Amino acid sequence: MTIAFSGPAPAAPRSSPWRQWRQGLFGSPANILITLGFAAFVALVVLPFLRWAVIDATWTGTAQDCAARTGACWAFIGEKARFILFGLYPNDRDWQAAMAVFLLIGLVVATGIPRLWGRWLALAWPVTLGAAIAILSGALTGIWVATDKWGGFPVTALLSVVGFAAAFPIGIGLALARRSNMRLIQLLAVGFIETMRGVPLIAVLYVSTLLLPLMLPAGFSLDKLLRAQIAIVLFVSAYMAEIVRAGLQAVPSGQYEASRSLGLSWGTTMRRVVLPQALRAVIPAFVSLAIGLFLDTTLVIVIGLFDFLNTARVSATDPNWIGFYNEAYAFAAAIYFALSYAASRYSLWLERHLRAVST
């Protein structure tokens, strides 16, 4: 008897790249419609925008030079970049605003590195935030700068970073309170969370600006920026509480039972067993919330704070450069998009990294 050994089956011939492209673009009626729609979008929107933004743009010169052309006036951005970035902050103190922003961004970047997660990073947060606020206020130089002079990107960064950092422990406490067996504490947590999540941020900002001063004792007042910061912290903490609660529910019940069998107290169980797993599971959701907070800080325009978007808008009211709103908003949109896109890509990378570590 003869035994024949067959080798591996020959691989199917691979189609050429052009054939794959043609199949993807025109392989079905649906693909054809999508391709034609995208081509129309490029022809009607993308190409005219590129012509306006690049080909016919004025990169240097004066407002008169820009008026002579039909494209974007990026010379306006070059002239007004300082005001857009720092607002009414004193010109001779721009280095303080830049240093504060550098500290805040550096803190956020360091927090995004998993190998740095630990006790020292937790201590670095209050120290760095305090240093950034002290630099902005001029406490380190002895030349004080009032908060009504703060503006531009430092205000946006401060409201975002401080809002998220301060809301983090409050959100954890609210999530634990909502799962508490003590009925009164649970009802209070549920009432706060649902109330904050049931109203828009703009309404909370209006309350902090218009109603909160009326509730304070006579002769006592809070700075407008501080009131807005408190409102943002409370608003974000409600959403953060729901994210943390989802993480707590994702932790298997066996983790709780194993901790009790080892004789660990409730506090030790939460601190060393449950919360680390719960927070790790919802880190991508935290990043999404941070992106939303960064974008929502533009709403402080309604209460008269000069955040980054507001300074961009006001810059186009200069009599010497009046009317260049498209360029101002395009510049601000590019900054917002670049930072938000970088954060979203980081979220995807972190999700893959944590999945690889857990396996």
TORLOSE-589698 format. One record per residue (C-alpha): residue in one letter; x negated, y, z negated. Coordinates in pm, whole numbers, padded with zeros to 5 digits, always signed. Layout:
REM TORLOSE-589698
AXYZ...
This chain:
REM TORLOSE-589698
M+00000+00000+00000T-00132+00337+00099I-00084+00634-00134A-00091+00972+00031F-00176+01281-00171S-00021+01593-00039G-00185+01927-00104P-00008+02245-00209A+00260+02371+00023P+00134+02638+00260A+00224+02990+00152A+00493+03164+00349P+00352+03421+00587R+00370+03771+00444S+00544+04033+00648S+00352+04338+00757P+00383+04659+00553W+00560+04831+00844R+00818+04551+00854Q+00877+04585+00479W+00920+04960+00511R+01161+04920+00804Q+01360+04660+00617G+01379+04880+00307L+01479+05193+00498F+01707+05050+00767G+01771+04688+00667S+02139+04738+00586P+02413+05000+00639A+02374+05114+00279N+01999+05156+00322I+02054+05355+00640L+02297+05591+00466I+02057+05640+00174T+01765+05705+00410L+01964+05957+00615G+02086+06130+00299F+01734+06157+00162A+01607+06289+00496A+01882+06554+00493F+01788+06650+00137V+01424+06692+00237A+01515+06898+00543L+01768+07122+00371V+01615+07161+00024V+01256+07041-00011L+01108+07195+00304P+01268+07540+00254F+01154+07536-00107L+00796+07452-00008R+00805+07729+00249W+00927+07975-00015A+00692+07853-00290V+00373+07794-00092I+00363+07898+00273D+00527+08241+00251A+00427+08308-00112T+00230+08610-00230W-00041+08497-00470T-00210+08830-00548G-00122+09194-00515T+00152+09429-00633A+00529+09430-00628Q+00516+09620-00299D+00305+09343-00146C+00564+09090-00256A+00849+09297-00111A+00683+09282+00230R+00712+08901+00237T+01002+08658+00200G+00831+08398-00016A+00770+08365-00387C+00579+08636-00571W+00331+08442-00783A+00139+08766-00832F+00420+08850-01073I+00338+08542-01281G-00028+08639-01287E+00064+08986-01409K+00319+08871-01667A+00167+08539-01781R+00050+08687-02109F+00397+08821-02198I+00572+08501-02089L+00343+08292-02306F+00327+08511-02618G+00611+08764-02593L+00584+09065-02824Y+00295+08920-03022P+00022+09186-03059N-00213+09181-02762D-00527+09196-02972R-00406+08890-03169D-00334+08658-02878W-00607+08426-02998Q-00405+08358-03314A-00099+08253-03115A-00314+08040-02884M-00486+07873-03180A-00152+07795-03346V-00024+07635-03026F-00348+07437-02994L-00306+07303-03348L+00055+07201-03287I-00021+07029-02957G-00326+06859-03105L-00117+06729-03394V+00144+06588-03157V-00121+06424-02938A-00293+06269-03241T+00040+06134-03360G+00086+05962-03025I-00227+05749-03073P-00125+05423-03250R-00471+05362-03399L-00439+05688-03596W-00110+05593-03761G-00161+05583-04132R-00168+05777-04455W-00419+06034-04331L-00198+06125-04038A+00096+06174-04272L-00115+06413-04478A-00236+06593-04166W+00118+06695-04072P+00195+06936-04359V-00164+07068-04359T-00168+07138-03985L+00182+07287-03979G+00097+07512-04269A-00224+07621-04099A-00040+07699-03773I+00221+07909-03953A-00049+08089-04153I-00241+08169-03834L+00070+08300-03660S+00164+08516-03956G-00188+08656-03983A-00240+08529-04336L-00592+08412-04255T-00704+08749-04118G-00512+08969-04360I-00332+09151-04075W+00028+09038-04103V+00244+08984-03798A+00619+08991-03865T+00826+08705-03728D+01024+08943-03508K+00698+08985-03313W+00659+08612-03260G+00769+08495-02919G+00705+08286-02615F+00562+07937-02625P+00444+07951-02990V+00805+07993-03105T+00924+07707-02883A+00644+07480-03006L+00699+07577-03368L+01075+07521-03361S+01030+07185-03188V+00744+07041-03392V+00854+07169-03733G+01214+07078-03657F+01125+06719-03576A+00876+06679-03861A+01110+06819-04127A+01407+06622-03993F+01216+06293-04008P+01228+06230-04386I+01579+06376-04408G+01697+06143-04133I+01547+05839-04309G+01717+05941-04635L+02053+05988-04459A+02023+05650-04286L+01951+05476-04615A+02233+05668-04785R+02478+05565-04515R+02392+05199-04581S+02408+05246-04957N+02646+05044-05176M+02728+05358-05373R+03052+05478-05217L+03014+05847-05297I+02663+05871-05154Q+02773+05680-04847L+03070+05911-04787L+02857+06223-04826A+02601+06090-04578V+02869+05989-04328G+03040+06327-04362F+02720+06519-04300I+02608+06302-04007E+02941+06302-03828T+02992+06675-03882M+02653+06764-03737R+02691+06522-03447G+03042+06651-03377V+02947+07013-03308P+02706+07160-03050L+02371+07300-03157I+02473+07646-03041A+02754+07648-03298V+02512+07551-03575L+02280+07834-03469Y+02567+08082-03478V+02660+07967-03828S+02302+08008-03946T+02286+08359-03802L+02634+08499-03872L+02783+08307-04164L+02483+08199-04371P+02381+08558-04462L+02734+08616-04593M+02706+08312-04821L+02381+08425-04981P+02373+08630-05304A+02366+09007-05271G+02015+09139-05207F+01886+08800-05090S+01811+08739-04724L+01640+08483-04507D+01434+08554-04199K+01619+08492-03870L+01352+08252-03747L+01368+08059-04075R+01747+08037-04053A+01725+07903-03700Q+01460+07652-03808I+01678+07525-04092A+01974+07488-03857I+01765+07288-03609V+01627+07065-03885L+01973+06980-04018F+02111+06922-03671V+01827+06693-03561S+01827+06501-03891A+02182+06379-03821Y+02079+06228-03487M+01761+06091-03638A+01962+05922-03912E+02159+05727-03652I+01839+05623-03475V+01688+05501-03802R+02011+05321-03891A+01996+05136-03559G+01641+05032-03642L+01745+04910-03985Q+02021+04700-03835A+01770+04546-03592V+01559+04407-03878P+01658+04041-03937S+01836+03968-04263G+01570+03710-04339Q+01324+03992-04405Y+01542+04120-04688E+01590+03771-04830A+01218+03692-04815S+01138+04016-04998R+01390+03941-05272S+01254+03588-05309L+00908+03738-05368G+01048+03959-05643L+00994+04287-05459S+01204+04582-05569W+01439+04761-05329G+01202+05054-05292T+00900+04833-05223T+01100+04626-04976M+01206+04932-04783R+00864+05097-04792R+00647+04798-04706V+00871+04552-04521V+01186+04696-04368L+01111+05055-04271P+00783+04979-04087Q+00966+04729-03866A+01271+04950-03821L+01075+05261-03728R+00852+05072-03488A+01156+04936-03306V+01304+05282-03243I+00991+05480-03157P+01099+05519-02791A+01428+05665-02914F+01231+05907-03133V+01037+06023-02826S+01362+06079-02635L+01501+06279-02926A+01184+06488-02937I+01213+06566-02564G+01576+06670-02614L+01482+06891-02907F+01204+07057-02708L+01451+07144-02432D+01734+07245-02667T+01524+07510-02840T+01609+07733-02543L+01948+07783-02710V+01793+08018-02965I+01832+08281-02694V+02190+08329-02813I+02073+08453-03154G+01810+08689-03017L+01489+08488-03064F+01224+08529-02796D+01139+08172-02716F+00949+08069-02403L+01251+08078-02170N+01371+08411-02307T+01033+08580-02259A+01028+08448-01902R+01369+08607-01842V+01278+08936-02005S+00953+08959-01808A+01155+09013-01489T+01316+09328-01633D+00992+09527-01618P+01063+09831-01395N+00736+09771-01211W+00823+09406-01142I+01199+09401-01167G+01406+09127-01012F+01160+08838-00992Y+01384+08604-01190N+01336+08309-00954E+00961+08310-01009A+00998+08352-01386Y+01243+08064-01419A+01044+07846-01179F+00729+07896-01388A+00915+07816-01711A+01082+07513-01550A+00745+07381-01434I+00607+07399-01790Y+00914+07232-01939F+00913+06961-01674A+00541+06888-01706L+00558+06844-02084S+00884+06648-02076Y+00760+06421-01798A+00435+06355-01986A+00637+06266-02298S+00865+06032-02102R+00568+05851-01947Y+00411+05823-02290S+00736+05670-02419L+00721+05399-02151W+00353+05330-02227L+00420+05312-02601E+00707+05072-02548R+00482+04838-02349H+00201+04877-02604L+00423+04790-02900R+00571+04495-02714A+00222+04363-02643V+00115+04409-03005S+00424+04235-03143T+00370+03933-02916
